[in-house]
Amino acid sequence: MLFKSNTQKFKLSLVTLFVVIVTYFLLKPAPSIQRTAKEFKTIRGVWLTDIGTAFLHHTTLLDNVLNHLSRSGYNRIYVNVYGDWGTLYPSHRKVRNTGMTSLFLSPPLTNPLKYVAKEGKRQGLKVYAWLEYGLILSPNSQIAKSHPDWLLKTPDGKTVIDHFVWLDPSHPEVQDYILSMVEEIIKYDLEGIQFDDHWAIPVQFGYHQQSLTNLTQKVYQLIQEKNPKLIFSLSPNPYAFSVNRYNQNWIKWINKGYIDEVVVQVYRKTPTQVQQSINTSGVAEASRFVPVAIGVFAPWDTTEKEIKEQIKVVNESGYGFSVFCWERRFISSLLEMRK
């Protein structure tokens, strides 16, 4: 959560950066890649932002990037389909978080999510729809302004925590808003759907563990009803931090059978810190019941060597990994793709 406070500026810089990168490419269709079941067993994933995915789709670079990821040994991609800029697909819900930037994410007559789901499968990748914004909204978003009654408040009337406003998981209309979005997404040909550390409520708003558990159960039940083969994935912070600071009792959700996969965000600077955090993260307990992996953070000031060292620690601990996020991790690789 602390690392993500700067991701908005990070995302806004991506479009400009990609415009420069695209000039390096000589486009041609990428070949398809087939994988065996054994190759999918260990999670080797990467998160893709909504802005980056939309840009690659609109510039026809997406199939080349997915091919490159697959050839590099990755087998899962978590594609952000819901953020402050709208959804990565045409939404027909009555209440939507939209704006001018939604036209970039999903302009008329196109559907980036449908394309990435199809192309990802062709490249031997399991594609997940990642709902990054979960229960948060920008304070200036359309929904926050139109539905102030949906927002949680602290005892002193404060609504903004960690730069966001937070939706009340016990509010019936909030539940309808979330569930209707999930119902749209699970119609696509995807491997799974994922919430993360924003599927949570800061404790400054009070105790909300039960209401959040209830909504998680409803999401799980909806998936089971509409598309039972779909994986319900979660990418939380380490357990003690999640439950004590953000009402996110994800071990309980696993024990109740609501969650099918966990990718714990161990966002640390050094291999030693990563190892220490893994040991206390709750991932060992989770691994008794569901497939697990460790989320590795790759900010702009992290070198390729440092990232590889962290991944090595994760692998030696016996876990798979997922890198946050693609735009940092693979910029240098992209420039090499067409050489």
TISE-236285 format. One record per residue (C-alpha): residue number from 0; residue in one letter; y negated, z, x negated. Coordinates in steps of 0.001 Angstrom, whole numbers. Each point is the difference from the previous one (the first is absolute). Last residue first. Layout:
REM residues N
n, res, y, z, x
NUM, A, Y, Z, X
...
REM end
This chain:
REM residues 339
n, res, y, z, x
338, K, 5943, -32635, -17083
337, R, 187, 201, 3774
336, M, 1263, 3572, 377
335, E, -1868, 1468, -2956
334, L, -3207, 783, 1859
333, L, 2047, 1583, 2726
332, S, 1684, 2309, -2491
331, S, -3363, 1375, -1115
330, I, -976, 730, 3583
329, F, 3424, 1475, 750
328, R, -329, 3762, -72
327, R, -3563, 210, 1186
326, E, 252, -2120, 3139
325, W, 3596, 1061, 615
324, C, -790, 3663, 692
323, F, 1187, 2568, -4
322, V, 3405, -506, -1616
321, S, 3305, 835, 1694
320, F, 2874, 1736, -1722
319, G, 3742, 602, -22
318, Y, 1453, 3339, -907
317, G, 2521, 1396, -2479
316, S, -2303, 2180, -2070
315, E, 352, -2555, -2800
314, N, -1419, -2613, 2373
313, V, -3043, 2140, 785
312, V, -635, 749, -3662
311, K, 286, -3710, -821
310, I, -2426, -844, 2815
309, Q, -2535, 2369, -1548
308, E, 404, -1600, -3419
307, K, -334, -3474, 1533
306, I, -3285, 994, 1629
305, E, -1341, 1409, -3264
304, K, 945, -3165, -1897
303, E, -1669, -2227, 2592
302, T, -3204, 1951, -526
301, T, -1626, 2240, 2603
300, D, -3784, -249, 427
299, W, 260, -2254, 3057
298, P, 2202, 2425, 1883
297, A, 3802, -334, 68
296, F, 1523, 2898, 1948
295, V, 3789, 314, 136
294, G, 1723, 789, 3323
293, I, 3445, 1502, -485
292, A, 3049, -1166, 1930
291, V, 2373, 1290, 2648
290, P, 2904, -1180, 2157
289, V, 778, 2614, 2681
288, F, 2009, 3227, 468
287, R, 739, 1674, -3326
286, S, -2901, -1894, -1569
285, A, -2449, 2070, 2053
284, E, 1026, 3176, -1833
283, A, -539, -1660, -3379
282, V, -3290, -1549, 1159
281, G, -1507, 3382, 845
280, S, -2822, -496, -2493
279, T, 722, 2902, -2351
278, N, 2044, -1783, -2677
277, I, -1817, -3284, 610
276, S, -3302, 1737, -760
275, Q, 1186, 1226, -3380
274, Q, 1364, -3439, -896
273, V, -3224, -1756, 995
272, Q, -2090, 2500, -1946
271, T, 2105, -635, -3094
270, P, -240, -3777, 494
269, T, -3808, 270, 95
268, K, -2762, -669, 2535
267, R, 1513, 1100, 3302
266, Y, 460, -1565, 3423
265, V, 3394, 1207, 1141
264, Q, -102, -1588, 3451
263, V, 3395, 602, 1570
262, V, 1727, -3120, 1358
261, V, 2214, 1184, 2865
260, E, 2482, -1961, 2130
259, D, 1620, 315, 3449
258, I, -2305, 2560, 1637
257, Y, 534, 1511, 3473
256, G, 3384, 1581, -721
255, K, -985, 3576, 766
254, N, 631, 980, -3618
253, I, -2209, -2869, -1148
252, W, -2814, 1102, 2294
251, K, 323, 3585, -1260
250, I, -288, -1217, -3593
249, W, -3112, -1922, 1085
248, N, -1954, 3026, 1109
247, Q, -3419, -1659, -122
246, N, -2484, 2683, 1094
245, Y, -2427, -1289, -2654
244, R, -665, 2743, -2553
243, N, 3060, 2229, 151
242, V, 2504, -2585, 1248
241, S, -1067, -2896, -2178
240, F, -792, 2009, -3128
239, A, 3352, 1809, 152
238, Y, 1872, -3254, 667
237, P, -1340, -2327, -2669
236, N, -2321, -2605, 1584
235, P, 1393, -2190, 2731
234, S, 1344, -3572, 123
233, L, 2031, -280, 3207
232, S, 2461, -2673, 1099
231, F, 1414, -756, 3452
230, I, 2556, -2728, -721
229, L, 471, -2648, 2711
228, K, 3551, -587, 1235
227, P, -762, 1902, 3219
226, N, -2630, -2533, 1151
225, K, -1405, 812, 3446
224, E, 1627, 3284, 1020
223, Q, 632, 1417, -3455
222, I, -3503, -987, -1101
221, L, -1492, 1675, 3067
220, Q, 2067, 3129, -640
219, Y, -1251, 202, -3589
218, V, -3618, -396, 1083
217, K, 495, 2676, 2653
216, Q, 1579, 2358, -2544
215, T, -2953, -477, -2324
214, L, -2285, 859, 2916
213, N, 1888, 3249, 616
212, T, -15, 893, -3696
211, L, -3762, -505, -96
210, S, -435, 2243, 3040
209, Q, 2246, 2613, -1613
208, Q, -1709, 14, -3383
207, H, -3516, 121, 1417
206, Y, -1298, 3398, -1102
205, G, -3754, -33, -506
204, F, -2555, -2735, -601
203, Q, -611, 1223, -3548
202, V, 3769, -381, -394
201, P, -497, -3719, -593
200, I, 2123, -2109, 2398
199, A, 2679, -2470, -1111
198, W, 1173, -3575, 250
197, H, -2668, -719, -2600
196, D, 2517, 971, -2688
195, D, 2080, -3070, 879
194, F, 1378, -1928, 2968
193, Q, 2568, -2744, -444
192, I, 1712, -2625, 2156
191, G, 3239, -1685, -950
190, E, 2005, -3041, -990
189, L, -2196, -2391, 1938
188, D, 431, -2969, 2331
187, Y, -2941, 852, 2242
186, K, 365, 1714, 3375
185, I, -337, 3340, -1787
184, I, -3713, -617, -493
183, E, -1001, -278, 3644
182, E, 1919, 3136, 1002
181, V, -1542, 1907, -2905
180, M, -3471, -927, 1241
179, S, 834, 1083, 3550
178, L, 1398, 3268, -1359
177, I, -3136, 838, -1954
176, Y, -2480, -679, 2810
175, D, 2258, 1582, 2629
174, Q, 261, 3149, -2122
173, V, -3758, 66, -428
172, E, -367, -366, 3769
171, P, 2337, 2938, 621
170, H, -1890, 2283, -2450
169, S, 2508, 2150, -1929
168, P, -307, -2021, -3213
167, D, -3787, 589, -105
166, L, -1452, -2793, -2132
165, W, -1726, 878, -3256
164, V, -3474, -923, -1230
163, F, -199, -1109, -3602
162, H, -1857, 765, -3257
161, D, 2530, 2674, -1063
160, I, -806, 1966, 3176
159, V, -2521, -1222, 2594
158, T, 21, 1579, 3481
157, K, -1845, 3298, -544
156, G, -601, 2094, 3108
155, D, 105, 3463, -1609
154, P, 3582, 634, 1135
153, T, 987, -3384, -1497
152, K, 20, -3024, 2265
151, L, 2670, -2598, 750
150, L, -940, -3405, 1336
149, W, 1280, -1668, 3167
148, D, -2913, 1380, 2049
147, P, -2362, -2031, -2177
146, H, 1487, -3161, 1519
145, S, -2480, -2869, -296
144, K, -1567, 1028, -3311
143, A, 3258, 887, -1719
142, I, 1619, -3082, 1522
141, Q, -2606, -2419, -1333
140, S, 63, 1464, -3478
139, N, -2985, 1822, -1462
138, P, 1858, 3230, -819
137, S, 2717, -2153, -1612
136, L, 3298, 769, 1638
135, I, 3030, 2114, -820
134, L, 3285, 597, 1832
133, G, 2059, -2693, -1736
132, Y, -2538, -1937, -2084
131, E, 2540, -1463, -2394
130, L, 2322, -1452, 2619
129, W, 2525, -1636, -2348
128, A, 2067, -2822, 1515
127, Y, 3103, -299, -2158
126, V, 1414, -3174, -1562
125, K, 3356, -53, -1772
124, L, -205, -2659, -2690
123, G, 2410, -2843, -802
122, Q, -2686, -2681, -301
121, R, 841, -1523, 3373
120, K, -238, 3484, 1531
119, G, -3485, 410, -1423
118, E, -1001, -3423, 1327
117, K, 916, 848, 3586
116, A, -1507, 3488, 51
115, V, -3032, -1200, -1985
114, Y, -608, -2772, 2540
113, K, 305, 2162, 3099
112, L, -2315, 2582, -1553
111, P, -2590, -2633, -980
110, N, -289, -1374, 3556
109, T, -2213, -3030, 488
108, L, -1398, -1809, 3068
107, P, -3221, 2031, 111
106, P, -815, 2134, -3056
105, S, 2251, 2884, -1059
104, L, -1268, 2023, -2924
103, F, -3196, -2016, -407
102, L, -868, 61, 3695
101, S, 695, 3741, -13
100, T, -2908, 296, -2436
99, M, -2423, -453, 2875
98, G, 1358, 3103, 1691
97, T, 3118, 1379, 1620
96, N, 1784, 3284, 676
95, R, 1789, -1000, 3184
94, V, 203, 1292, 3576
93, K, 1378, -2500, 2538
92, R, 2767, -1073, -2344
91, H, 386, -3697, -696
90, S, 60, 249, -3777
89, P, -18, -3112, -2180
88, Y, 1542, 1084, -3327
87, L, -1198, 1732, -3146
86, T, -1793, 2634, 2069
85, G, -3598, 1210, -167
84, W, -2333, 504, -2948
83, D, 371, 3781, -84
82, G, 3721, -358, -498
81, Y, 3176, -1209, 1652
80, V, 2465, -2580, -1322
79, N, 393, 1257, -3560
78, V, 2994, -1759, -1519
77, Y, 2726, 2138, -1551
76, I, 2042, -2339, -2170
75, R, 3628, 558, -932
74, N, 2424, -1563, -2495
73, Y, -1934, -101, -3262
72, G, 1795, -1380, -3041
71, S, -2687, -2188, -1561
70, R, 1497, -3104, 1609
69, S, -644, 1585, 3405
68, L, -3588, 841, -851
67, H, -618, -3522, -1320
66, N, 1471, -1559, 3134
65, L, -2218, 2219, 2122
64, V, -3039, -1093, -2012
63, N, 865, -3686, 300
62, D, 619, 310, 3754
61, L, -3362, 1720, 449
60, L, -2146, -2545, -1815
59, T, -764, -2107, 3082
58, T, -3730, 904, -259
57, H, -58, 1545, 3488
56, H, 3214, 1900, -644
55, L, -1091, 1299, -3397
54, F, -3267, 1223, 1481
53, A, 1732, 1677, 2930
52, T, 2455, 1774, -2302
51, G, -2751, 1270, -2300
50, I, -2125, 1248, 2876
49, D, 2914, 1741, 1727
48, T, 1061, 1776, -3171
47, L, 3402, -618, -1577
46, W, 2237, 2950, -925
45, V, 2805, -494, -2494
44, G, 3692, 666, 50
43, R, 3090, 498, -2084
42, I, 2260, 2018, 2302
41, T, 3551, 248, -1321
40, K, 2664, -1462, 2308
39, F, -1611, -3422, 464
38, E, 1694, -1636, -3003
37, K, 3380, 1232, 1208
36, A, -427, -1843, 3311
35, T, -292, -3284, -1905
34, R, -3220, -1989, -381
33, Q, -1053, -3623, 631
32, I, -3260, -1515, -1286
31, S, -1996, -2902, 1470
30, P, -1960, -2375, -2223
29, A, -3815, 176, -27
28, P, -1922, -2866, 1573
27, K, -2670, -1494, -2289
26, L, -3504, 1142, -907
25, L, -1654, -374, -3367
24, F, -1435, 3449, -440
23, Y, -2719, 1240, -2314
22, T, -2814, -718, 2461
21, V, 1616, 2450, 2396
20, I, -737, 2864, -2367
19, V, -3773, -277, 356
18, V, 132, 67, 3785
17, F, 2500, 2837, -337
16, L, -2534, 2208, -1754
15, T, -2643, -542, 2649
14, V, 2485, 842, 2736
13, L, 1271, 3030, -1877
12, S, -3337, 1739, -464
11, L, -143, 1134, 3610
10, K, 3460, 1495, -362
9, F, -986, 2256, -2895
8, K, -3169, 1102, 1773
7, Q, 2221, 1110, 2885
6, T, 2652, 1396, -2334
5, N, -2243, 2712, -1406
4, S, 1119, 2829, 2260
3, K, 3604, -1085, -553
2, F, 518, 2038, -3149
1, L, -619, 3295, 1752
0, M, 2414, -853, 2809
REM end
